[in-house]
Amino acid sequence: PGASSSQAAQQALRDRQEQLEKLLGEPAETWPEAAAKAQYLIQLFAATPEAQDPRRKTLIAHTLDDLSRLCKDTQDQT
């Protein structure tokens, strides 16, 4: 049972990744959409060896926090 649930989770992750990558090809219509694209790309970079430098890890974390906060602020204003 553990292996099949793990495989299902991996497939769901791949499906979500494919969906996000399709959306990346489309123009963003809102700031939150643009931020979601940027967050996705930053997270991809964060998984690379180049991003493991402590200073880069800090910059990545701060940038992702900024994007989340600003999107929430934008949504709260509507």
Steps between C-alpha positions, in 0.01 A plus 500: 500500500783744578660465158176558309412808706852629443466440126163675500650797684788516252258485207287775654814712542599440136148586385506823705843587361379447143196718568717777644743484209213533252385810687851646483463519123188714531512873578408579860180697538553607861788574735424187705525289183833662412622444856396133487709457187798671661461289815496181295815596311677609818411168664645314201821701536501437876534127431825546305852474643561867418220601735645318801730787594370636834474856364296380202279290726428810705427709189271231364310473829461878527386533139242222535373661822475838325304355210260318733450806719447738210253265332306467824497880536372533142226243559400666828449831318248356254 
